[in-house]
Amino acid sequence: MRSFDAIIIGAGQAGPALAGRLSDAGLSVAIIERHHVGGTCVNTGCRPTKTLVASAYAIHTAQRGADYGFSAGPVEVDMKAVAARAEKIIRDGRAGNENWLLGMANVELIRGHARFESSIVVSVDGERLTAPRIFINVGGRAVVPDMPGVDQVPILTNTDIVALDTLPRHLVVIGGSYIGLEFAQMYRRFGAEVTVVERMDRLITREDPDVSDAVRQILEAEGITIRTGADCIGFARSGENIEVRVDCAEDARPIVASHVLMAVGRRPNTDDLGLEAAGVAVDGRGYITVDDRLETSVPGIWALGDCNGRGAFTHTAYNDFEIVAANLLDGEDRRVSQRLPGYALYIDPPLARVGMTEAEAAKSGRRLLQSKRPMSRVGRAVEKGETQGFMKVVADADTRRILGAAILGTSGDEAIHGILDMMNADQTIETLRWAVPIHPTVSELIPTLLLDLAPR
Ligand SMILES: Cc1cc2nc3c(=O)[nH]c(=O)nc-3n(C[C@H](O)[C@H](O)[C@H](O)COP(=O)(O)OP(=O)(O)OC[C@H]3O[C@@H](n4cnc5c(N)ncnc54)[C@H](O)[C@@H]3O)c2cc1C
């Protein structure tokens, strides 16, 4: 049995950074990875999707040449080149992460599947390792629900589709939420016919209805078919094609797809980790139960990133690392409950969000102020010819603090940080009164938005 000061299971978005801090503190670390260093984000998530979104944006802009006063001729998409660009960016990211890990003193990268034998022993392909501190950073994977016929047809998940180098004739995306919508829009822009099938009565149901409706309009305007309220989703082979059933009604005709992407949610990689042997508790969906400092039910074992169910993003996984490192190494008392929720949906224009939705704020029983501005009244958006969407903010009338905001609009993913930073700094809505934002930017309208706040 080999002994280390710390074992990290999974080299995703929290593990490598934590290995670096532990190594800097002079501790010996084993970091175990069963697949690609960098995890989901680098290999099958953020990085490839944002690369593909960039290709799709460039294609779309070229097709809108007439709006800007040029003609690029017929735009032809080379899916092999599009995929090769993403593949290179994945490989570079992975290699960068690997080299970073390999360059750390006292850190050993061990390849293989880790499984707990007890609360201090982990086995990797027959080799046994022990440490007094174990950090679990195993991430998650796409859920493929047991829908009728799902095992009779080829089903793509995010892992498969980021590697696709051909154009589907007709892509059906099951799931009208964050991951599904990014793929839906990019494949439409690459030239595929695209249908989004969603069980609920609107897209991205966690968002406010006005946000869902605006996103739907943007996607439909590009020729994406959206089927909400889909019932009895099922699949059958039909020669080369896949029949996707979306309705139980007798005359409901199936959609004839060439490809199907399953994007209905994620599940944690905790089912094959031997957590029972360590006594680590999980919730009903397999997420590892953690306290506010990310320690599990077993002292000396922590869970970071998507597998603890407290976040579902790269920045939340990285923040988990920051919390654990600050508490263990810097004598701080950081807690996950101090984290402000923020994220973006990278359709074009992007949807950026921070804090509560308007519906959540209304439910909280506070006296509310609200302000909303269409992007058609944002100078920079007009100049760029990208006026779809709106920005809105909701605030507490008594504390004069912002409760949440949404920017569905060009550069919204960057501009939201003006609001996110104010909320983090716990500042009132008057704080930006005398700020002099740069003109012309999307951010320059944030002080105006705040000054326009009125009782809801
Ligand atoms: C299509 C898609 C797009 C996304 N886009 C964004 C985005 O734009 N922005 C954003 O913030 N987030 C995005 N995400 C989410 C983001 O990828 C994840 O939140 C993030 O990767 C979570 O990091 P993690 O460290 O928790 O897990 P992961 O990155 O999944 O890493 C976990 C690692 O653990 C390894 N592992 C698992 N089990 C074992 C085991 N038993 N033994 C050894 N190794 C093991 C895995 O191989 C993996 O490498 C996206 C996700 C998807 C699927």
The ligand as an SDF file (V2000), in Angstrom:
LIG
                    3D

 53 58  0  0  0  0  0  0  0  0999 V2000
  -22.0260   20.3160  -23.2310 C   0  0  0  0  0  0  0  0  0  0  0  0
  -21.6210   21.0180  -21.9610 C   0  0  0  0  0  0  0  0  0  0  0  0
  -21.3120   22.3580  -21.9870 C   0  0  0  0  0  0  0  0  0  0  0  0
  -20.9150   23.0140  -20.8200 C   0  0  0  0  0  0  0  0  0  0  0  0
  -20.6510   24.3500  -20.8780 N   0  0  0  0  0  0  0  0  0  0  0  0
  -20.2930   24.9930  -19.7410 C   0  0  0  0  0  0  0  0  0  0  0  0
  -19.9840   26.3740  -19.7640 C   0  0  0  0  0  0  0  0  0  0  0  0
  -20.0150   27.0190  -20.8100 O   0  0  0  0  0  0  0  0  0  0  0  0
  -19.6200   26.9830  -18.6040 N   0  0  0  0  0  0  0  0  0  0  0  0
  -19.5650   26.2990  -17.4260 C   0  0  0  0  0  0  0  0  0  0  0  0
  -19.2300   26.8880  -16.4000 O   0  0  0  0  0  0  0  0  0  0  0  0
  -19.8620   24.9780  -17.3700 N   0  0  0  0  0  0  0  0  0  0  0  0
  -20.2200   24.3220  -18.4960 C   0  0  0  0  0  0  0  0  0  0  0  0
  -20.4960   22.9790  -18.4420 N   0  0  0  0  0  0  0  0  0  0  0  0
  -20.4190   22.2840  -17.1330 C   0  0  0  0  0  0  0  0  0  0  0  0
  -18.9590   21.9670  -16.7930 C   0  0  0  0  0  0  0  0  0  0  0  0
  -18.3800   21.2160  -17.8180 O   0  0  0  0  0  0  0  0  0  0  0  0
  -18.9270   21.1900  -15.4910 C   0  0  0  0  0  0  0  0  0  0  0  0
  -19.6720   21.8810  -14.5270 O   0  0  0  0  0  0  0  0  0  0  0  0
  -17.5090   21.0310  -14.9860 C   0  0  0  0  0  0  0  0  0  0  0  0
  -16.7140   20.3190  -15.9050 O   0  0  0  0  0  0  0  0  0  0  0  0
  -17.5360   20.2900  -13.6390 C   0  0  0  0  0  0  0  0  0  0  0  0
  -16.2320   20.0680  -13.2310 O   0  0  0  0  0  0  0  0  0  0  0  0
  -15.9060   18.9010  -12.2180 P   0  0  0  0  0  0  0  0  0  0  0  0
  -14.4920   19.1110  -11.8440 O   0  0  0  0  0  0  0  0  0  0  0  0
  -16.9090   18.8280  -11.1590 O   0  0  0  0  0  0  0  0  0  0  0  0
  -16.0950   17.5290  -13.0570 O   0  0  0  0  0  0  0  0  0  0  0  0
  -15.5070   17.0550  -14.4240 P   0  0  0  0  0  0  0  0  0  0  0  0
  -14.9960   18.1610  -15.2360 O   0  0  0  0  0  0  0  0  0  0  0  0
  -16.5660   16.2000  -15.0480 O   0  0  0  0  0  0  0  0  0  0  0  0
  -14.2680   16.1210  -14.0400 O   0  0  0  0  0  0  0  0  0  0  0  0
  -14.4350   14.9210  -13.3440 C   0  0  0  0  0  0  0  0  0  0  0  0
  -13.2790   13.9840  -13.6910 C   0  0  0  0  0  0  0  0  0  0  0  0
  -13.3140   12.8610  -12.8400 O   0  0  0  0  0  0  0  0  0  0  0  0
  -12.9680   11.6940  -13.5800 C   0  0  0  0  0  0  0  0  0  0  0  0
  -13.4990   10.5360  -12.8560 N   0  0  0  0  0  0  0  0  0  0  0  0
  -14.7880   10.2530  -12.6150 C   0  0  0  0  0  0  0  0  0  0  0  0
  -14.8970    9.1260  -11.8670 N   0  0  0  0  0  0  0  0  0  0  0  0
  -13.6370    8.7010  -11.6300 C   0  0  0  0  0  0  0  0  0  0  0  0
  -13.0990    7.6070  -10.9300 C   0  0  0  0  0  0  0  0  0  0  0  0
  -13.8720    6.7320  -10.2610 N   0  0  0  0  0  0  0  0  0  0  0  0
  -11.7480    7.4530  -10.9100 N   0  0  0  0  0  0  0  0  0  0  0  0
  -10.9390    8.3390  -11.5520 C   0  0  0  0  0  0  0  0  0  0  0  0
  -11.4090    9.4110  -12.2320 N   0  0  0  0  0  0  0  0  0  0  0  0
  -12.7340    9.5870  -12.2640 C   0  0  0  0  0  0  0  0  0  0  0  0
  -13.6070   11.9500  -14.9190 C   0  0  0  0  0  0  0  0  0  0  0  0
  -12.9890   11.1740  -15.9290 O   0  0  0  0  0  0  0  0  0  0  0  0
  -13.3610   13.4430  -15.1070 C   0  0  0  0  0  0  0  0  0  0  0  0
  -12.1510   13.6810  -15.7850 O   0  0  0  0  0  0  0  0  0  0  0  0
  -20.8520   22.2960  -19.5970 C   0  0  0  0  0  0  0  0  0  0  0  0
  -21.1410   20.9280  -19.5690 C   0  0  0  0  0  0  0  0  0  0  0  0
  -21.5260   20.2880  -20.7360 C   0  0  0  0  0  0  0  0  0  0  0  0
  -21.8310   18.8220  -20.6820 C   0  0  0  0  0  0  0  0  0  0  0  0
  1  2  1  0
  2  3  1  0
  2 52  2  0
  3  4  2  0
  4  5  1  0
  4 50  1  0
  5  6  2  0
  6  7  1  0
  6 13  1  0
  7  8  2  0
  7  9  1  0
  9 10  1  0
 10 11  2  0
 10 12  1  0
 12 13  2  0
 13 14  1  0
 14 15  1  0
 14 50  1  0
 15 16  1  0
 16 17  1  0
 16 18  1  0
 18 19  1  0
 18 20  1  0
 20 21  1  0
 20 22  1  0
 22 23  1  0
 23 24  1  0
 24 25  2  0
 24 26  1  0
 24 27  1  0
 27 28  1  0
 28 29  2  0
 28 30  1  0
 28 31  1  0
 31 32  1  0
 32 33  1  0
 33 34  1  0
 33 48  1  0
 34 35  1  0
 35 36  1  0
 35 46  1  0
 36 37  1  0
 36 45  1  0
 37 38  2  0
 38 39  1  0
 39 40  1  0
 39 45  2  0
 40 41  1  0
 40 42  2  0
 42 43  1  0
 43 44  2  0
 44 45  1  0
 46 47  1  0
 46 48  1  0
 48 49  1  0
 50 51  2  0
 51 52  1  0
 52 53  1  0
M  END
$$$$
